[in-house]
């Protein structure tokens, strides 16, 4: 399957063909996503929580994002990859240009994603003029969740809904190629989607977005600290993995693993010679 392009995504959105996006952070998961023909892989800074064990996305560094992006690209050479710019890596337009450039040149990502609305319009313009495709992200923005009062639904009152709607239009004008809408009322997401000419990708934003994104570990049941309302768990791999590890430990302790089929053997001739040589040495 050839890698989809920015134009492909715009056409899909215009024809009401939904876009499927999932996160991946390593070679094996990226390889699975490519085999499944997922449209877009997001190397999200959520890796800080689900892979690195941080309490939030804030501690994630550029080097960590680069490291994981390279692994994902090796696993999915023919899939469109978007990588998050981590917290404080785009505080100024020049910082954004330097760090986004690294994700594209060194990480081989196809686009970068940044969080925030109107305030980051100039940054989007700077990156776009430099030839770096940018995905926007408004609503619940995890990097600044503490300023939003925690991981809560955004845009529920008139004033904040108007602000988010305005942010979306300003970001589109600045040059974003698509927009992630996280944890906002579905009616607001629908209005924004109808008004934009670029695709919207929802996560907790209802079914009327141009596409959807979920975190791999949430979808697979591999992250058990909390499960957001908007997550649908398709498997419980965490439970299966726990049982597998318990079974392995039990087999080792009871000498049920390894058995002959898991082992390698010497021929009788070599084995006899080996013992005879040992005996000769002892004499």
N, C-alpha and C positions, 0 to 999 in steps of 0.2 A: 504493500500500500504506500503510495507516495505521500510525503509529508504535506499536510494541509498548510495553506497560506492565510495571511490576513484577509485577502480577497475572498477566499473560500468561506471564511467565517462570516463575512458580511453577507455573502450570497445565502448561506444557510439561514442566517437570521431573517433576511428579507423573504425567504420562502417558508418560514416557520418550521425549519428543520432544526431540532434542538441540538445544542452543542454539549457534549459530555466531557467534563474536566475532572481530573482526580489529582491529588497530590502523590508524589513519590519522592523518596529521599536517598535511594540506593539502587545499585545495579539490578538485583533480582526483582524488586517490585516494579521498577521501570520496564524491565523486560516483559513482565506479565502484562502491564498496561499496553505496551506496544502490540503484543500478540492479540490482545483483546480489541485492538483498533480504537482505543480511546482517542478522542480528538485532540485534547490538550493535556499536557502534564504540567502541574504547578509544583515547583520546588519551593514550598512555602516555609516561612520562618517558623511555622508551627512545629518544625523539626526540633526546635528548642525544647518543646514540652514533650512531644511523643517519642523522640529519639534520644535527646541529650539529657532529659530529666530536669530541665529548668522549670521554675514555677510560672514563667510567662515567656513571651517571645522577646522581651526586652534585652536579655543578655546575649542573644545570638550575634555573632561577629561576621564580618565580610569573609574572613578565611573559612569559616564553617559553611557559609552559603556557597562559596566557590567549590569547596571540597565535595559537597553533596551534589551540586549541579554537574560537576565533571562525571561523577559516578552515574547519575541518571542519564546523562547523554550517552555514555558507553552502553547503557542498557536499552536505550530507546533512540537509536540513531536517526530514525525516520518519523519521529513524532515532534510536533510543535511544543517547545518547552518555554514556560514563563518562570522566571525566578524572582522571588521577593528581594527588594532592597531592604536590608535589616535596619532596625532602629538607629537613628542618628547617622546613617550613611548617606542621607540626602537632605541634611539640615540646610545646606546652601545648594544653589544650582551647580556650582563648581564641584562640590563634594559628590553630588548626584552624577555628574558627567563622568568623573573619575571612576567611581564605583560601579556605575552601570556599564561603563566601557569594559571594565574587568570581567563582569559577568557575561558579556557578549563575546569578548575576544578570548579570554582564558577559559571561561566555563562553557562556551559554545551554546549559550542560551539563545533563543529566538527573540525574546522580549523580556522586559523587567516590569515588576509591579510595585507601585508605591501607594501608601495609604494617605488619605486626606483629600479635602475638597479645594475650594477656591484658592486657598493660601498656596497650594502647590502648582497652580496653573503656569507660572513662569518656569518652574522646574520642568514641567511636562514639555513646554515649548522648547526649552534648551535641549533636552534629550532628543526630541523629535527632529529639531533642526540638524542635530549631529547624526541623524540616521538611526537612532535607537528607538524601536517600538516600545510604547508604554501602555501598560494596563492600569487603569485607575481602580480605586477601592474606597468606597464610602459606606456610611452606616455605622455598624459596629467595627471599629478599627482597633484590633487587639494591641497594637503597639502603644496606643494612648488610651487604653480601656480605663485606666485609673482616673483620667480626666472626665470620662463619660459616666462615672459612677459605677464602674464594674462592667461585667459582661452582660449587658442588658439590651433589650430591643430599643432601637433608635427610631426617631421620626414618628412617634405616636401622638404628639400634639401638633397643632397647626403651624406654629412657628418653626419647629425643627423639621417638619415635613417640607415646608417651603424652602428652608435652607438646603436640605438635601437635594431637592429638585433643582434648585439653582446651581448647586455644586456640580451636579451631573452635566448640566448644559454647558457650564464654564469649562469643565474638563474636556468635554467633547470638542469644543471650539479650540482648546489649547492643543489638541492633537492625539488624544488617547485612541487606541485601537479597539478597546473594549473596556467594560466597567463591571467590577465585582460589586454586588449589592449584598451586604451582610446584615442579617437580623433587623430587617425593617418590615413594616406591614405590607402584605402582598398587594394591597390596592395601590400603595405608593410605588412599589416596584413596577407594577403594571403601567402606571402613568409615565414613569421615567422611561421604561422600555419603549412605549409608544412614541415618545418625543425624541428619542435618540436615533441616529442613523447607524450607530455602532452597536454591536451586540452587548447585551447585559448577561452577566453570569451570577446566578443567585445562590446564596447559601443562607437558608432561613429567610428567604424573600418571596416564597410562593412559586407557583407553577407557570406564571406568565412571563418570566424572564426568558431570554434567548437560549440559555443553557443553565446547567447546574454544576456545582463543585462540592466535593466532600473531601475530608481528610481520610487518607488510606487507612490509618489505624482506627478511626471511628467506624468506617464502613465494615472493616474486617473484625471488629470487636477485640482489638489489641490494646486499647487504651481504656483503663477502667477507673480513672480518677473521677471523671464525670462524663455524662453523655448528654450533649445539648438536645433540646427538644426537636431541632430540625434535622437530626441525624437519623437515618435508617440503617440499622445494622443488618448486613446481608449474611454475615457469618459470625461465629463466636470462636475465632481462631485462638484467642487468648486462653479460653477454657480447654480447647483441644491440645494446645501446646503444653499447658500445665499437666494434663493427664499423661501426655507422652513422656515428659520429663520424669514424672513420678514412676512410670512403668520402667523407664530406663534405669533409674536408680535402684529400683527393686530387683531388676534382673541382674545388675552388677553385684549387688550384695548377696544374692542367692546363687551366684555363679551360673545363671541362666543365659548370660551374654558375656563374652562371645562363645559360640559353639563352633563345631567344625566348619560349617559353611561360611563362617566369617573369618576363618583363619587360613594361613598358608603352611605348607608342609614340605619337609625335606624327603627325598627318596630314601628308602631303607638302606641303600648302598652307601650314600653319603652319611647318613645318620650313624651307621655301624662304624664307618671309617673315622668319623668324628670322635666317637666314644673310645675306639681303639687307640687313636692318637693321644687322647687324654690319659688313657691308662699307661701308655708307653712313657709319657712325660713324667707321670708319678713314680714310675719304676726307676 
